[in-house]
Amino acid sequence: MNKAELITNMAEKSKLTKKDAEVALKAFIESVVEALESSEKVQLVGFGTFEARQREERKGRNPKTKEEIIIPASKVPVFKAGKEFKDRVNK
């Protein structure tokens, strides 16, 4: 399912117009991104948790030249599915 299909599906289920569903989806995405930028968790009971985790600096290797490189530390977004979500997917 791509973004346009998701918006159409959301509009049908919520009885919103496609434009309103798109605005709601964009607001949700922006809210999650802003929360993760400020190191907050977004916890949706039954669905899952979005959070940013710190990844330490590490050594890597350039596959083309085989030269060893240092990969800098960074924050990475992570989603952990909730129990109800996992149960429905595995139904």
C-alpha positions in Angstrom: 0.0 0.0 0.0 1.4 3.4 -0.9 0.6 6.8 0.5 -2.2 7.5 -1.9 -3.8 4.2 -1.2 -3.5 4.7 2.5 -5.1 8.1 2.3 -8.0 6.6 0.3 -8.4 3.8 2.8 -8.3 6.2 5.7 -10.9 8.4 4.0 -13.3 5.5 3.5 -13.0 4.2 7.0 -13.3 7.6 8.7 -15.8 9.1 6.3 -13.5 12.1 5.8 -12.7 13.6 2.4 -9.5 12.5 0.9 -8.1 15.9 1.4 -9.0 15.8 5.1 -7.5 12.3 5.4 -4.3 13.5 3.8 -4.1 16.5 6.2 -4.6 14.1 9.1 -1.9 11.7 7.9 0.6 14.5 7.4 -0.2 15.9 10.8 0.4 12.5 12.4 3.7 12.0 10.6 4.9 15.5 11.5 3.9 15.0 15.1 5.8 11.7 15.3 8.9 13.2 13.7 8.9 16.2 16.0 8.6 14.0 19.0 11.5 11.8 17.9 13.6 14.8 17.1 13.2 15.9 20.7 14.0 12.4 22.0 10.4 11.7 23.1 8.6 8.3 22.6 5.3 8.1 20.9 3.4 5.2 22.5 0.1 4.1 20.9 -1.4 1.3 23.1 -2.3 -1.7 21.0 -0.4 -0.4 17.9 3.2 0.2 18.9 5.9 2.6 20.0 8.0 5.0 17.9 11.3 6.1 19.5 14.7 7.3 18.5 17.7 5.2 19.7 21.3 6.3 19.8 23.6 4.3 17.6 27.3 4.5 18.7 30.2 5.2 16.4 31.5 2.1 14.8 34.0 0.8 12.3 32.8 -0.2 8.8 34.4 -1.2 5.5 34.0 0.4 2.1 32.9 -2.6 0.0 34.4 -1.2 -3.1 37.9 -0.3 -1.8 37.9 -2.6 1.3 39.2 0.5 3.2 38.2 0.7 6.8 36.0 3.7 7.7 34.5 5.1 10.8 30.7 5.4 10.7 29.7 8.3 13.0 27.3 8.0 15.9 23.7 8.8 15.0 20.1 8.6 16.2 17.9 6.1 14.4 14.1 5.9 14.4 12.7 2.6 15.6 9.2 1.2 15.6 8.3 -1.6 18.0 4.9 -3.2 17.3 2.5 -3.7 20.2 1.0 -7.0 21.3 -2.4 -6.5 19.7 -0.8 -5.4 16.4 1.5 -8.5 16.4 -1.5 -10.8 17.2 -3.6 -9.5 14.4 -0.8 -9.8 11.9 -0.1 -13.4 13.0 -3.8 -14.4 13.1 
